[in-house]
Amino acid sequence: MNKFNSLDKSYLEQRKVAHETCRLFAKSPSKGNLKRIKNLLAHSGEGVIIEAGFHCDYGNQIVIGDRTFININCTVLDAPINEGAISIGDDCLIGPNVQLLAVSHAIPPTERLNKENFAAPITIGNNVWIGAGVIVLAGVTIGDNAVVGAGSVVTKDIAANTVVAGNPAVKIKDT
C-alpha cells in the first residue's frame, strides 16, 4: 500500500468537487447529473447504469467497463493516486449498499496521528456479481465470473468462476 495525505490542499479541492457532484446526483438522479458523475471517472463504458446514492472521493482513478450496473447507495473510496485505482470490468452487477474501499489508515496509533492514508487498487473482473451490502477492501482482485454473496466482507483475492460468501468471504463453490 502506498501513502498519500488526504489533507493536502489540492486533494481537499478535488474531493469537494467530487462530493458536490455526487450530492447533486443523489438529490436529482437526472441524465445531466449522471453525465457529471461519469465525467468525474477515468472511464465509464457504454451502457453503464449508475443508480442514485453513488458516492466517490475523487473519481479520477475509477474505470467502469461496458454494460455494468451499479445499484443504489454505492460507496467508492478511491484515491487520487494510481495505487488507489478501482477498476470494474464489463457486464458487472453491483448490488445496493456495496462499499469498494481502496483507502485505509495506519494501524499503529502514533502513525495514525499523521492523518496519512494508504491506498491499494481494487480490480473487479468481467461478469462479476457483487451482492447487496458487500464490502471489498483495498488490494483485492475479484476474478471474472465470480459471485460475492450479500453481506460478505472481501479481504483477499477471489478466483475467477467461484462463489464466495461470509465475513471474511470464503469459497462456497465454483460457478
Secondary structure, DSSP 4 states (H G I P E B T S, - for coil): -EEE-TTSHHHHHHHHHHHHHHHHHHH---HHHHHHHHHHSSEE-TT-EE-TT-EES--TTEEE-TT-EE-SS-EEE--SSGGG-EEE-TT-EE-TT-EEE-EE--SSHHHHTTT-EEE--EEE-TT-EE-TT-EEETT-EE-TT-EE-TT-EE-S-B-TTEEEETTTTEEEEE-
